Amino acid sequence: MTTPEPNTPERSDFRTGFIAIVGRPNVGKSTLLNRLVGQKISIVSRKAQTTRHRITGILTTEDAQFVFVDTPGFQTRHLNALNRMMNRSVVQSLKEVDVILFVIECGRFSDEDREVMNLLPEGVPVVLVINKIDRLKEKTEALPFIAQMQTEREFAALVPVSAQKGAGEAVLQQAIRALLPEGAPMYESDAITDRSERFLAGEFIREKLFRQLGDELPYGMAVEIEKFEQDGALRRIHAAIIVDRPAHKGIVIGEGGQRLKEIATEARAEMEKLFDGKVFLEVWVKVKSGWSDDERALRSLGYE
């Protein structure tokens, strides 16, 4: 929501750099990003693969600027055009960062986790983030798992956290800072993302779709912002929800339009909170058969 603006750091040991957050689907990458930035900029749901785009979150402290890149969960199955694009996004992100946060769940290291780990380049320091420690009765229960993970790869640091509760956040921040190069900040100190409000509006609508319809239409939906206008503090947003089949249209709309109304109401509330202003939101549903396996259609929806 802001453009890069070089600044002169107030201290000579100021550090700044890009940090990729990677892992298999549904390990809590987006929740971790929101926790680290201190604002909700990446959508979350209990469904795997909610994140479809690279989302940049920015945190500036008195001695560092952290530019986090939340990536889609790397998909090893169901490789349609959408999933291939998301996988390319992950691989590309790893080539452009100073530090990698490899996120796994405490007590679980699956074949999917190992496949993601094997993608990590050797030349970039990797911090293993062991998430969801709040599920343990005693924190010492994590020690055998931590010892196991130390044999899997040489990590720059291993940090147990709870992205949901905030445990371990300060330790993780310090571990990352130690690995960042010295340099001036790239963004203004109050910036939280480089994504536009137009983009974020579409993401908030998509999150509500996942939460309302994740069991019925888990991955058959997308959002296209057709018009985004700002008049003072008022934003007028016109959005189309894209579905794959005509039968899906009625599911999204719901009886008497009630479900679509709830989706729009919840999304608008979150937009107004983040944008700090009133939002007029109009949402409707369109059918585009085969959109998720059509690279041209995906590019028109903002996928890279």
C-alpha positions as CSV (number, residue, x, y, z in Angstrom):
1,M,0.0,0.0,0.0
2,T,3.0,2.2,-0.2
3,T,5.9,2.5,-2.6
4,P,9.6,1.9,-1.6
5,E,11.3,5.0,-0.3
6,P,14.9,4.7,0.7
7,N,15.7,6.2,4.1
8,T,18.8,6.8,6.1
9,P,18.9,4.6,9.2
10,E,19.4,6.3,12.5
11,R,22.0,3.8,13.6
12,S,25.0,2.4,11.8
13,D,24.2,-1.3,12.5
14,F,20.7,-1.1,11.0
15,R,19.8,-4.3,9.2
16,T,17.3,-4.9,6.4
17,G,16.4,-7.7,4.1
18,F,13.9,-10.1,2.5
19,I,12.7,-13.1,4.4
20,A,10.7,-15.9,2.7
21,I,8.2,-17.9,4.7
22,V,7.8,-21.4,3.2
23,G,6.4,-24.7,4.1
24,R,3.8,-27.3,3.1
25,P,0.1,-26.2,3.0
26,N,-1.6,-25.4,6.3
27,V,1.3,-25.1,8.7
28,G,0.5,-21.6,9.7
29,K,2.6,-19.4,7.4
30,S,0.0,-16.7,6.9
31,T,-0.8,-16.6,10.6
32,L,2.9,-16.2,11.3
33,L,3.2,-13.4,8.8
34,N,0.2,-11.5,10.4
35,R,1.7,-12.1,13.8
36,L,5.1,-10.8,12.9
37,V,3.8,-7.7,11.1
38,G,1.2,-7.0,13.7
39,Q,-1.7,-6.5,11.3
40,K,-3.8,-8.9,9.2
41,I,-2.6,-8.6,5.6
42,S,-2.6,-12.3,4.6
43,I,-5.8,-14.3,4.7
44,V,-6.1,-17.4,6.9
45,S,-8.5,-20.3,7.1
46,R,-8.4,-23.9,8.3
47,K,-8.3,-25.1,4.7
48,A,-4.9,-25.8,3.2
49,Q,-3.7,-23.6,0.3
50,T,-5.6,-20.5,1.2
51,T,-2.7,-18.4,0.2
52,R,-2.4,-18.2,-3.6
53,H,-0.1,-15.2,-4.1
54,R,3.1,-14.0,-2.7
55,I,2.2,-11.5,0.0
56,T,4.8,-9.1,1.3
57,G,4.6,-7.9,4.9
58,I,6.8,-5.2,6.4
59,L,7.9,-4.7,10.0
60,T,10.2,-1.8,10.9
61,T,11.9,-1.7,14.4
62,E,14.4,0.8,15.7
63,D,17.3,-1.5,14.5
64,A,15.9,-3.4,11.5
65,Q,13.4,-3.6,8.7
66,F,12.0,-7.1,8.0
67,V,10.4,-7.6,4.6
68,F,8.6,-10.9,4.8
69,V,7.3,-12.8,1.8
70,D,4.5,-15.2,2.6
71,T,4.4,-17.9,-0.1
72,P,1.7,-20.4,-1.2
73,G,2.1,-23.8,0.4
74,F,4.1,-26.0,-2.0
75,Q,1.8,-28.4,-3.7
76,T,3.0,-31.9,-4.6
77,R,-0.4,-33.2,-5.8
78,H,-3.2,-32.0,-8.1
79,L,-0.9,-30.0,-10.3
80,N,-3.3,-28.0,-12.4
81,A,-2.3,-24.6,-13.9
82,L,-3.1,-22.8,-10.7
83,N,-0.9,-25.1,-8.5
84,R,1.9,-25.0,-11.0
85,M,1.9,-21.2,-10.9
86,M,1.9,-21.2,-7.1
87,N,4.8,-23.7,-7.0
88,R,6.8,-21.4,-9.4
89,S,6.0,-18.5,-7.0
90,V,7.6,-20.5,-4.1
91,V,10.7,-21.4,-6.0
92,Q,11.2,-17.9,-7.4
93,S,10.8,-16.4,-3.9
94,L,13.7,-18.6,-2.6
95,K,16.1,-17.1,-5.1
96,E,15.4,-13.5,-4.1
97,V,15.7,-13.5,-0.3
98,D,18.3,-13.1,2.5
99,V,16.7,-15.5,5.0
100,I,14.3,-18.4,4.7
101,L,11.8,-19.3,7.4
102,F,10.9,-23.0,7.0
103,V,7.7,-23.6,8.9
104,I,6.7,-27.0,10.2
105,E,4.3,-28.3,12.8
106,C,5.7,-29.4,16.2
107,G,5.8,-33.1,16.3
108,R,5.2,-33.7,12.6
109,F,7.7,-33.9,9.8
110,S,6.1,-35.5,6.8
111,D,7.3,-36.5,3.3
112,E,5.7,-33.2,2.1
113,D,7.8,-31.3,4.6
114,R,10.9,-33.0,3.4
115,E,10.1,-32.3,-0.2
116,V,9.8,-28.6,0.6
117,M,13.0,-28.7,2.6
118,N,14.8,-30.3,-0.3
119,L,13.9,-27.2,-2.4
120,L,15.7,-24.8,-0.1
121,P,18.9,-23.4,-1.6
122,E,22.2,-24.0,0.2
123,G,23.4,-20.4,-0.1
124,V,20.6,-18.9,2.0
125,P,20.4,-19.2,5.8
126,V,17.4,-21.2,6.9
127,V,15.6,-20.7,10.2
128,L,13.5,-23.7,11.2
129,V,10.2,-22.4,12.7
130,I,8.5,-25.1,14.7
131,N,4.9,-23.9,14.9
132,K,1.9,-24.8,17.0
133,I,3.8,-25.4,20.3
134,D,0.7,-24.2,22.1
135,R,-0.8,-27.6,21.5
136,L,1.7,-29.2,23.9
137,K,0.9,-29.6,27.6
138,E,4.5,-29.1,28.5
139,K,7.1,-27.2,26.3
140,T,9.7,-29.9,27.2
141,E,7.7,-32.3,25.0
142,A,9.2,-30.6,22.0
143,L,12.8,-31.4,22.9
144,P,13.0,-34.9,21.3
145,F,11.4,-33.5,18.1
146,I,13.9,-30.6,18.0
147,A,16.7,-33.0,18.4
148,Q,15.4,-35.1,15.5
149,M,15.2,-32.0,13.3
150,Q,18.7,-31.0,14.0
151,T,19.8,-34.2,12.2
152,E,17.8,-33.4,9.1
153,R,19.7,-30.3,7.9
154,E,22.0,-27.6,9.2
155,F,19.8,-24.8,10.2
156,A,20.9,-21.3,11.1
157,A,18.5,-21.4,14.1
158,L,15.6,-23.5,15.4
159,V,12.8,-21.5,17.0
160,P,9.7,-23.0,18.5
161,V,6.7,-20.7,18.3
162,S,3.0,-20.4,18.4
163,A,1.9,-18.1,15.6
164,Q,-1.6,-18.2,16.9
165,K,-0.7,-17.2,20.5
166,G,2.5,-15.2,19.9
167,A,4.8,-17.4,21.9
168,G,8.4,-17.2,20.7
169,E,7.8,-14.2,18.5
170,A,10.6,-12.0,20.0
171,V,13.1,-14.8,19.9
172,L,12.3,-15.5,16.2
173,Q,12.6,-11.8,15.4
174,Q,16.1,-11.6,17.0
175,A,17.2,-14.8,15.2
176,I,16.2,-13.3,11.9
177,R,17.8,-9.9,12.5
178,A,21.1,-11.6,13.2
179,L,21.1,-13.1,9.7
180,L,20.1,-9.9,7.8
181,P,22.7,-7.8,6.0
182,E,23.4,-4.3,7.2
183,G,21.7,-1.7,5.1
184,A,19.2,1.2,5.0
185,P,15.4,0.5,5.1
186,M,13.7,0.1,1.8
187,Y,10.2,1.2,2.8
188,E,8.8,4.0,5.0
189,S,8.7,3.0,8.7
190,D,4.9,2.8,8.9
191,A,4.5,0.6,5.8
192,I,3.0,-2.9,6.5
193,T,2.8,-4.2,2.9
194,D,3.7,-3.3,-0.7
195,R,0.4,-4.8,-1.9
196,S,-2.3,-2.4,-3.1
197,E,-5.6,-1.9,-1.4
198,R,-7.2,-3.3,-4.5
199,F,-5.4,-6.5,-4.1
200,L,-6.0,-6.8,-0.4
201,A,-9.8,-6.2,-1.0
202,G,-9.9,-9.2,-3.2
203,E,-8.0,-11.3,-0.7
204,F,-10.4,-10.4,2.1
205,I,-13.4,-11.4,0.0
206,R,-11.7,-14.7,-0.9
207,E,-11.0,-15.4,2.8
208,K,-14.7,-15.1,3.6
209,L,-15.5,-17.4,0.7
210,F,-13.1,-20.0,2.2
211,R,-14.6,-19.7,5.6
212,Q,-18.2,-19.8,4.4
213,L,-17.8,-22.4,1.6
214,G,-14.6,-24.2,2.3
215,D,-16.3,-27.6,2.7
216,E,-18.6,-27.2,-0.3
217,L,-16.3,-25.4,-2.8
218,P,-12.8,-25.6,-1.3
219,Y,-10.8,-24.5,-4.3
220,G,-13.3,-23.6,-7.1
221,M,-13.5,-19.9,-6.4
222,A,-11.5,-16.8,-7.2
223,V,-12.2,-13.0,-6.9
224,E,-11.8,-10.3,-9.5
225,I,-11.9,-6.6,-8.5
226,E,-13.6,-5.0,-11.5
227,K,-13.6,-1.5,-10.1
228,F,-11.9,0.2,-7.2
229,E,-12.5,3.9,-6.7
230,Q,-11.6,6.2,-3.8
231,D,-13.5,9.4,-3.0
232,G,-11.8,10.9,0.1
233,A,-12.1,8.4,2.9
234,L,-14.8,6.4,1.0
235,R,-13.8,3.4,-1.2
236,R,-16.2,2.1,-3.8
237,I,-15.3,-1.5,-4.6
238,H,-17.1,-3.7,-7.2
239,A,-16.0,-7.4,-7.1
240,A,-16.9,-10.5,-9.0
241,I,-16.7,-13.9,-7.4
242,I,-15.5,-16.4,-10.1
243,V,-16.8,-20.0,-10.0
244,D,-16.1,-22.9,-12.2
245,R,-19.7,-24.3,-12.8
246,P,-23.2,-22.8,-13.1
247,A,-24.3,-25.0,-10.2
248,H,-21.7,-23.3,-7.9
249,K,-23.3,-19.9,-8.5
250,G,-26.4,-20.7,-6.4
251,I,-24.2,-22.2,-3.6
252,V,-22.3,-19.0,-3.3
253,I,-25.4,-16.8,-3.4
254,G,-27.3,-18.9,-0.9
255,E,-31.0,-18.9,-0.2
256,G,-32.5,-15.5,-0.9
257,G,-28.9,-14.1,-1.4
258,Q,-28.2,-14.5,2.3
259,R,-24.8,-16.2,2.0
260,L,-23.5,-13.7,-0.5
261,K,-24.7,-10.9,1.8
262,E,-22.9,-12.3,4.8
263,I,-19.6,-12.8,2.8
264,A,-19.8,-9.1,1.6
265,T,-20.6,-7.8,5.1
266,E,-17.8,-9.6,6.8
267,A,-15.3,-8.7,4.1
268,R,-16.3,-5.0,4.2
269,A,-15.8,-4.9,7.9
270,E,-12.2,-6.1,7.6
271,M,-11.5,-3.7,4.7
272,E,-12.8,-0.7,6.8
273,K,-10.5,-1.7,9.7
274,L,-7.4,-2.0,7.5
275,F,-8.1,0.9,5.2
276,D,-9.3,3.1,8.1
277,G,-12.3,4.4,6.1
278,K,-15.8,3.6,4.9
279,V,-16.2,1.0,2.1
280,F,-19.1,0.6,-0.3
281,L,-18.8,-3.0,-1.5
282,E,-20.8,-4.6,-4.3
283,V,-20.3,-8.3,-5.0
284,W,-21.8,-10.6,-7.6
285,V,-21.0,-14.1,-9.0
286,K,-19.8,-15.0,-12.5
287,V,-19.1,-18.4,-14.1
288,K,-15.8,-19.0,-15.9
289,S,-15.6,-22.7,-16.6
290,G,-12.1,-24.2,-16.3
291,W,-10.5,-21.0,-14.9
292,S,-8.2,-22.8,-12.5
293,D,-6.5,-24.8,-15.3
294,D,-6.2,-21.9,-17.8
295,E,-3.0,-19.9,-17.5
296,R,-4.4,-17.0,-19.5
297,A,-7.5,-16.8,-17.3
298,L,-5.2,-17.0,-14.2
299,R,-3.1,-14.1,-15.4
300,S,-6.2,-12.0,-15.9
301,L,-7.0,-12.7,-12.2
302,G,-3.6,-11.5,-11.1
303,Y,-1.7,-14.8,-10.8
304,E,1.9,-14.8,-11.9
